[in-house]
Amino acid sequence: MHDHDLDRRTFVQRTGATTGILALAGCLGTDGDDEDEDRDDPDNGDDAEMPRFPEIDDPPAAVYRPTHRESMRMLEPITAGEYTLAPMLSYPHPFWLITGGTGEDDVERVDPEQGRGVHLMITLWDDDTGIVLPVDTSATIRIFQDGDQIGSPQSPWPMISQEMGFHFGDNVPLEDDGTYTVEVELPPIPTHTTGDLEGRFTDSETATFEFEYDQAFRDQVVGGVEYLDESEWGERGALEPMDHGRDDGQHGDDHDDDGHHHDNGHVPDSALPSAEAYPGTRLEPTDGVDTDLPRSGDAAVLVTLLEAGSRLADGDEQYLLVSPRTPYNRVPLADMAMSVTVDREGEPVGDADGVALEQTIDSEYDLHYGASLPALQPGDSVTVTIESPPQVARHQGYETAFLEMPSLEFTVPEESDA
């Protein structure tokens, strides 16, 4: 895909892509007084409401550091039935959709329709466990002003962001300043649930909140954008997750081992537990790896075998748990299709065509893919096949990763605890 040397990346400006996208002229830095003057000029059009969106030529086919840190306003968390959700607002900005395939042609950039409006983001979680919940795209958002609906209902996209983790959202165009009311219809969680989450989130719920859209908001979110040094653009790595307990644009890297920030009044981080937090027998990759977990399409993939009698296993079978996550911030990778095959001394064990791994969200092990299997033995070969990559929208820095995802091969170690 991207085989150019990293030193050949150059900063380019996007011109004529869509109305409302501010083209960057010249170098990254401009005089701050000129920026303030542009935003205050009523004749300056949509561009006055937007920060600049510099691009990177030939980014790696991996997670990379984007050009800037976003700025946003966090609203108070609200509850709707068993759900708790935290709305966040930023400026309209591009994001990328995955259209079902695994190549560059299957990634579609979505640009804002106009500069005036917001990028609406919502994190949804279970308050008892701090688990951030995956959301099906059948959720619906309606926007009202003075009792009148603005535009058509929108179905927000499940998304991943280096700073926000897993959330859902979309760009929402707004013509006028004022107070807006947002109505969010939440469908039942479609993902298989286990542990303390089993049997919950089966009802549809509706949540409502309000926000002010005015010049003060635009000044805050546009003026709060922090551009990285150009030498960092496109380098492998990721921004730190945002400190969800603040609305001042500050960031922090305070992951707990369990990945769930549900203490101290924070909105939970969607980070998965660290690899060391998972029980069972960690399968060994057959190819030597120089990372803590094997990679496929730059996704870090944990594979562990839980013993017979585990609450996730059926009867006397063992449970294979596969946990793909982003390589730096441990963001869960949802809506994948995967299967597993097992060979013993060259002969298939069980179904030779493979067993589908079911997407599951568990109160202890969080989002993962799993299946019960007949008892495995030391030396067995286990192949995890990724049939489709994560079908979630991506913010900048994730759009070139997790696309071409080859199969991973493992061996059950000789000293098995399973």
N, C-alpha and C positions, 0 to 999 in steps of 0.2 A: 504493500500500500504506500507507505511513506518511507522511501529509501534514501531520501536526501540527507546529507550530512547536516547536523544541527547548526553548524556555523553558517550554513547558507540560508538560514531563516532570515527573512527581512520583514520589516514592518511595512504594511501596506494599508492604504485607506480604502474604505468601501464607498463607492460613488454610484449614485443612481440606482441603488438596490431597491429602495422602497421609500415612499413618503414618510418623513419623520425620522429617518436615520441620519444622524449628524455625521457628515464626512469629516475626517480629520485632515487638516491641511498642515503641512510642514512637520516639525518635530512634535513630540508628545507634549511638552510644556508650553503653556501660553500664559500671558499676563493675567493674573487673577482679576484685576479691575476690568479688563475687557470682558471676561466671562460674566461678571456681575452686571455689566452694562447690557450685554446681549440678553440676559434673562429678563431684565427689566424693560426691554424694548418691546412694546406691544405689537410692533410691525415685524418682529423678527420671526414669526411663524412657529411651527411645531418644534424646530430645532432648538429654540430657546428653552424648551422643557426637558431636553435630553442631555445626558453626558455624552462623551465621545466613546465610540466602540472600536478601538484599534483591533486589528486582526493580526494573526501570525501566519506567515507563509510557510507551508509544509510542516505543520506540527507533527510530532511523533504519533505513531499508532499505539498510544499509551496515554496514561494519565499525565497531564502536564500542568505547570503553573500558568494560570491565565494572566491577562494584562493588568487586572485591577481587582480590588476588593469592593464588593457591593456595599451600599448603604441602604438601610431600611428603617421603617418605623414599626415597632411591635405594639400590638394592641393587647388588651387584657384577655387572658384565657377565659373561655366560656364552656359550659357543659350542655350536652344534649343527650338525654337518656344515659347510656353507659359510656358515651364518648366524651372526651375532653379535647378541645381544639384551641390552637393559638393562631390568630390571623396576623399576617405580616404584610406590609406594603412597601413597595419600592417603585422605581421608575420603570416604564415599559422597556423591555430589552429583548434581544434575540435569544432563542433557545433552539434546540435541535430535537426532532422526532426520529424515531427508528420505525421504518415502514415495513418491517417484517423480515428483511434479508440480513446479510452479514457483511456487505461491502460498502464502499463510500457512496455508491449510487442509492443505497437504501437509507441514507441519512438525509433528512430534509430540514433545512434551516427555516425557522419561522421568525419573521421580522414583525415588529409592531406595526399596526395599521396607521398609527399617528403618534406624535410626540406627547399629546395631552392624554393623561390616563395613568394607570398604575399597573404594576405587575403584582397581582394578588397571590400570596402564598399562604397555605394553611398546613400546619403540622397537627396530626390527629393521633391521639394516644389513649391508652388505658391508664387511668390515674393510679390504680392499685399497684400495678407492676412497673409502671414507667415505660412499657413497651410501646414504641411508635408503630402504628397500624398501617398496613398497605391498604390502598383505596382503589376500588374498581373505577374505571372511567365513566360509569353510569351516574356518578355524583353530578349534581346540577347546581349552578350558581345563578342567582337572579339579582340584579342591581336595581334599586329604586331611588328616586329623588322626589320629595314632596308627594309621595304616594303613587307616582307614575313609574312604570317599569322602563328602564333605560336599555335599549337594544334588545337582543334576543337572549334567551337562557344560554349559558355556556357550560360545557362539560369539561372540567379542569383535567389537566394531564398529571398522572403520577410522574414525579421528577426526582432527579438526584442533583445535588449541588455540593461542591467541596465545602462551602461554608454552612449551608442549611441542611445537608444530609438528605434523607428521604422526606418528601413532602408532596403536596399537589398544588397546582396553580395554573395561571394563564395571564396573558396581557388583557387588560380591560380598558377600552377607550372611553374617555370622559370628556365631554365638551365644556361643561360649566363648572365653576367653583361652587362649593357648598357642602352640605351634609348628605351623605349617601348611606343607604341601608342595604346590607347584603344578606340575602337569604340563601343558606347552604342546605341542600337536601342530601343526606347521607344514606346510601343504600346499605343493606346488610353486608358485612365483610364476606367476600366470596372465598377467601383463603381458608383452608383447613386449619382449625384451631385445636390446640392441645394444652394439657396442664391446667393452670388456673383460668385460662382463656377459653377452655372447651365449652361449647354450648352458649357462648355469649355473642353479642353483636349480631343478633339475628333479626332485629327490627330496624326499619327505616326511621330516621330521626331528622329533625329540622333545627338548625341553629341560625340565630340572627344576631348581627352586630352592626354598628355604625362607625363611620370614619369621616373626617374632614379632609376635603381636597381643596387646597388653596396654595397661594404663593409661598407661605411659610413651609408647608410640607415639601413643595418642589425644591425650595432652597436647601432644606435639610437633606433630602435624599440625593439630590444631584451634587450639592456642594460637599457631601460627605464621602463621595467616591474617592478611594485611595488607589492611585496608579502605582504599580510596582516598577522598579527600575527596569529599563528595557532589556538589560542583560539577563534578567530572570525569565522573560517571556518565553514560553515553550519549553523550558527546562523540565525534565522529569521531576515530579514531586506534586505537592498539593498545598493549598492554603489551609491554615488551621480552621477547625470548626468555630463558628461564631459562638460567643458566650450568650446563650439565649436568655440570660437573666437581665440583660441590659438593652436599652434602645439607643445607645450612643455610638453604635458602630464599632465598639471595641471587640477584640477577639481574644480567645483564650484556648489553651490546649490542656484541658483538665479531665481527660477521659478517665473514668473509673474502669476497672477490669471488666465489670459486667456491662459496660457500655451504656448504662441507663442513668441519665441525670434527672432523677425525680426527687432529689433532696434540695434543700435550701431555696425552694421557690423557683427553681429553674424549669423552663420548658425542656422536656427530655430530649437528649441527643439520640439520633437513630443509630449510633454506632453499635455494632454487634459486640458481644463479649470477646475478649482476647482469646487466642487459640488455646492458651493454658487453662481457660475456664471450662473447657468441654471435657467430659469424662470419656471413658472407653479407651479403645486401642487406636491410636493414630496410625493410619495406613502410611506406608513408606512409598514415595514416588520412585518409579523404576529408573527414571532419568535423574542424574545428579542435578540438584538445584542449589543456587547460591543465595536464595532468599529463605525467609522463615517458613513460607508456605509455597507450594508449587503455583505457577501462574498459567493462565490460559487467557489470551487476549488482554493481558495485564491485570486480570482479576486474580486476586489471591484466593485459593480454594482450600478450605479445610475439609478433610474426609476422616471421619472417625467411626468406629464400629462399637455400638453399645451392646452390652451383654444380653443374653436371653433373660427374660424376666424384667427387663427395663419397661417402664410404663409406656414407652413409645412402640415397643415391639409387640407383634402378634404371637401369642402362645409361646412356644419353645424356640421361636426364631430370633435372630439377632436383628438389630436395627442399624442400617447404614445411614449416617447423617452427613450431608454435604452442605457446607456453608460457604458460598461464594460472597466475597466482599471486595470493596475497593482497597487498593494496596496500602494506602496511607491512613485514611480516616475510618476504615472499617464500616463504610456505608453498605447496607445490605443491597444486593442486586436481585430485584424482584422480577417476576413474570418471565422466567426462563423455562425452557423445556429441556429436560435431561433424562437420561436413562443409564442403567448400569448392567454390565455383563460380568460374569465370574467364570474363570477357567481354572481347572486343576489338572496339572500335568498334561496340558494341551487339549483337554476335553471340557466342554461347557458344563457348568453346574447350574441346574435350573433351566430357565427359558433361554435358549440360545439367541433369541432375538432381543433379549434384554428386558429389564423390568423398569417401568417408568418411575421416576422419583417425583413424589407429590410435594408441591409447594405447601409449606406448613409454617404457622407462626405459633411458637410455644412460649409459655410464660417464663421459662428458664433459659432456653437456647435460642429464642428469638426466631427471626425468619430463616428458614433453611429448606432443603429438599431432602426427602427421606423415603425409605421403603424397608419393609421387613424381608429378610432373606434367610434361607436355610443356613444352618450353622457353617460358617467359614472355617478353614483350617490354615495354620501357618504355611506360607508358601503359595497360597492361592493368589492368582492374578485378578485384579479388579480394574475394569475399564469404565470410566465415567465419560459418557458421550454427551456433548452439549449440542442439542439439535436446533436450538434457536437462542440468540443472545438476549439479554435483558430488554424487554419491550417497554422501557421507561424513557421519558424525555430527559435531556441532559442540558445543564448549564455549561458555559465555556470551561474547558479543561477536562471534560469527560466525553465529549462528542466523538473523539477519534479512538476511544478505548472500548473494550468489551464488544467487539464486532465479530472479527474472525477469531473464533474460540475453538482451537483443536481439542481433541479428546485427551484425557489425562489417564495415565496408567499407574497403578499402585500394586504393592504386594503386601499381603498380611504378614506382619513380622513374626519371627520365630517365637519370641516371648510375647505371647498374646494374653491380654487380661480379659478378653471378651469371652 
